[in-house]
Amino acid sequence: MSDTPSPAEPAGPAAVLVTGATGLLGHAVVDRLLAAGSEVTALVRDRERARALLPDHPGLRLVTGDITEPGSYRAALRGTDAVIHTAAYFREYYGPGHDLRRLYRTNVGAVEDLLRAAVDAGVPTVVHTSSIAVLGGGDTRAPADEDTPNGAPGRGNHYRASKILAERVVSAFGERHGLRVPMVLPAWMWGPGDAGPTSAGRLFRAVAAGSVRALPAAGNHVVDARDVADACVAAAVRGAAGRRYIVGGRWHPLHEICAAVVRAAGTGTVPRRMPRGAAMPLAALLEWGARARGREPVATRTGMRALLDGHHRRVSSARARRELGVAFRPLEETVTDQAGWHREHRRSPGAGPARRETRNA
Ligand SMILES: NC(=O)c1ccc[n+]([C@@H]2O[C@H](COP(=O)([O-])OP(=O)(O)OC[C@H]3O[C@@H](n4cnc5c(N)ncnc54)[C@H](OP(=O)(O)O)[C@@H]3O)[C@@H](O)[C@H]2O)c1
């Protein structure tokens, strides 16, 4: 990822606050905005980690805060033209030992707080990050689009339920208060900057380490986080109020993704394909085995269920291509850049290159 402003990048809003700036998507949004010449305020929980991960750039200001505590970021909203909201309780849900109270507080309650704070501060636009997982339909015969109704927020997947509830909050709030809140719905994101790591980063590392023997014969829509970042910035500039934009990339079978990872990393082995019916018992074994050894499992049952749920789902990104000018880079480029990022950060996982102090709030 380049820290150097590129004059070729289309302009973003002049001043933007990015939540979740140390995350896979937020990091890409920060890079994209800086390259376009925006002044960026990054809301981060851990300043040291943010300094290590984010670029050293005079246009970047770090503000320490928590999205569930509006008092921690309210002052930072003043004078901004847009908020790009990517923070969420996401990777934690698909890891072991998640906290449902925090999930709903972060993904639903905090969204309403943020919208209210934006209105109070006179910020006209908030881009909300949703997910294609909210969509209630869509298959190979009829891919889902933005008119496809959302599913019901059932208890089978609390993360998905929280994202459905958040969309309801956004739609109701925006209409009442005249705030422009376009929504971006990404597919499964991959790419450089996955410091968390998310489920994609975990799978990348495990496949590159050769520690995954088998995976279900399943696939999913995969999208580069940098392409989603482009969509978020374009939505901040010209996304319509309450309008949804699916940013779905392309559907790939898992074995194809893993083969690309092995090629890009130059290490690891492509896991063999096993029947999808065996995937949940395998995930349970991985989880219990990891717990017994006090390690992080490669996959959890919640993560595996989400992966299998996505297998039949197909989405159309036609609106985002047409109205936001979104384009999708090939998978090979995504995992090659991801491999480069992992190599660069090998010495200390989760940390980036040293960053000089710039302006801080
Ligand atoms: N990744 C995917 O495949 C995918 C697919 C569809 C939709 N999405 C959505 O896309 C968005 C970005 O996801 P991602 O993949 O970038 O996730 P991620 O890498 O886990 O990043 C999440 C970010 O949110 C921050 N965060 C979490 N709780 C916070 C809190 N209480 N206060 C402030 N910051 C908080 C995290 O901070 P720390 O760095 O301090 O933990 C991190 O920077 C989310 O809305 C997610 O639901 C993701």
The ligand as an SDF file (V2000), in Angstrom:
LIG
                    3D

 48 52  0  0  0  0  0  0  0  0999 V2000
  -14.3070   -8.4390    6.6190 N   0  0  0  0  0  0  0  0  0  0  0  0
  -15.3780   -8.8710    5.9490 C   0  0  0  0  0  0  0  0  0  0  0  0
  -15.3320   -9.9050    5.2790 O   0  0  0  0  0  0  0  0  0  0  0  0
  -16.6720   -8.0820    5.9880 C   0  0  0  0  0  0  0  0  0  0  0  0
  -17.6960   -8.4320    5.0960 C   0  0  0  0  0  0  0  0  0  0  0  0
  -18.8680   -7.6730    5.0790 C   0  0  0  0  0  0  0  0  0  0  0  0
  -18.9950   -6.5860    5.9180 C   0  0  0  0  0  0  0  0  0  0  0  0
  -17.9850   -6.2810    6.7770 N   0  0  0  0  0  0  0  0  0  0  0  0
  -18.1350   -5.0660    7.6080 C   0  0  0  0  0  0  0  0  0  0  0  0
  -17.0980   -4.1910    7.2030 O   0  0  0  0  0  0  0  0  0  0  0  0
  -16.7060   -3.3660    8.2960 C   0  0  0  0  0  0  0  0  0  0  0  0
  -15.2030   -3.4400    8.4880 C   0  0  0  0  0  0  0  0  0  0  0  0
  -14.8240   -4.7610    8.8090 O   0  0  0  0  0  0  0  0  0  0  0  0
  -13.3050   -5.1960    8.8330 P   0  0  0  0  0  0  0  0  0  0  0  0
  -13.1940   -6.4360    8.0500 O   0  0  0  0  0  0  0  0  0  0  0  0
  -12.4380   -4.0580    8.5230 O   0  0  0  0  0  0  0  0  0  0  0  0
  -13.1420   -5.6030   10.3790 O   0  0  0  0  0  0  0  0  0  0  0  0
  -11.8790   -5.5160   11.3260 P   0  0  0  0  0  0  0  0  0  0  0  0
  -10.6180   -5.6760   10.5680 O   0  0  0  0  0  0  0  0  0  0  0  0
  -12.1610   -6.4190   12.4700 O   0  0  0  0  0  0  0  0  0  0  0  0
  -11.9270   -4.0040   11.8260 O   0  0  0  0  0  0  0  0  0  0  0  0
  -12.8800   -3.5630   12.7220 C   0  0  0  0  0  0  0  0  0  0  0  0
  -12.4280   -2.2210   13.2320 C   0  0  0  0  0  0  0  0  0  0  0  0
  -13.4120   -1.7370   14.1560 O   0  0  0  0  0  0  0  0  0  0  0  0
  -12.7330   -1.2800   15.3060 C   0  0  0  0  0  0  0  0  0  0  0  0
  -13.6190   -1.3680   16.4620 N   0  0  0  0  0  0  0  0  0  0  0  0
  -14.2810   -2.4360   16.9140 C   0  0  0  0  0  0  0  0  0  0  0  0
  -14.9900   -2.1090   18.0050 N   0  0  0  0  0  0  0  0  0  0  0  0
  -14.7540   -0.7930   18.2250 C   0  0  0  0  0  0  0  0  0  0  0  0
  -15.1830    0.1280   19.2170 C   0  0  0  0  0  0  0  0  0  0  0  0
  -16.0080   -0.2430   20.2160 N   0  0  0  0  0  0  0  0  0  0  0  0
  -14.7670    1.4010   19.1290 N   0  0  0  0  0  0  0  0  0  0  0  0
  -13.9330    1.7920   18.1460 C   0  0  0  0  0  0  0  0  0  0  0  0
  -13.4700    0.9590   17.1920 N   0  0  0  0  0  0  0  0  0  0  0  0
  -13.8830   -0.3150   17.2410 C   0  0  0  0  0  0  0  0  0  0  0  0
  -11.5320   -2.1950   15.4270 C   0  0  0  0  0  0  0  0  0  0  0  0
  -10.5630   -1.6130   16.2750 O   0  0  0  0  0  0  0  0  0  0  0  0
   -9.2870   -2.4430   16.8000 P   0  0  0  0  0  0  0  0  0  0  0  0
   -8.2970   -2.4390   15.6650 O   0  0  0  0  0  0  0  0  0  0  0  0
   -8.8460   -1.6470   17.9820 O   0  0  0  0  0  0  0  0  0  0  0  0
   -9.7730   -3.8170   17.1390 O   0  0  0  0  0  0  0  0  0  0  0  0
  -11.0970   -2.2610   13.9780 C   0  0  0  0  0  0  0  0  0  0  0  0
  -10.3550   -1.1140   13.6600 O   0  0  0  0  0  0  0  0  0  0  0  0
  -17.5270   -3.8290    9.4790 C   0  0  0  0  0  0  0  0  0  0  0  0
  -18.6660   -2.9960    9.5730 O   0  0  0  0  0  0  0  0  0  0  0  0
  -17.9620   -5.2300    9.0870 C   0  0  0  0  0  0  0  0  0  0  0  0
  -19.1730   -5.5670    9.7370 O   0  0  0  0  0  0  0  0  0  0  0  0
  -16.8290   -6.9980    6.8450 C   0  0  0  0  0  0  0  0  0  0  0  0
  1  2  1  0
  2  3  2  0
  2  4  1  0
  4  5  1  0
  4 48  2  0
  5  6  2  0
  6  7  1  0
  7  8  2  0
  8  9  1  0
  8 48  1  0
  9 10  1  0
  9 46  1  0
 10 11  1  0
 11 12  1  0
 11 44  1  0
 12 13  1  0
 13 14  1  0
 14 15  2  0
 14 16  1  0
 14 17  1  0
 17 18  1  0
 18 19  2  0
 18 20  1  0
 18 21  1  0
 21 22  1  0
 22 23  1  0
 23 24  1  0
 23 42  1  0
 24 25  1  0
 25 26  1  0
 25 36  1  0
 26 27  1  0
 26 35  1  0
 27 28  2  0
 28 29  1  0
 29 30  1  0
 29 35  2  0
 30 31  1  0
 30 32  2  0
 32 33  1  0
 33 34  2  0
 34 35  1  0
 36 37  1  0
 36 42  1  0
 37 38  1  0
 38 39  2  0
 38 40  1  0
 38 41  1  0
 42 43  1  0
 44 45  1  0
 44 46  1  0
 46 47  1  0
M  CHG  2   8   1  16  -1
M  END
$$$$
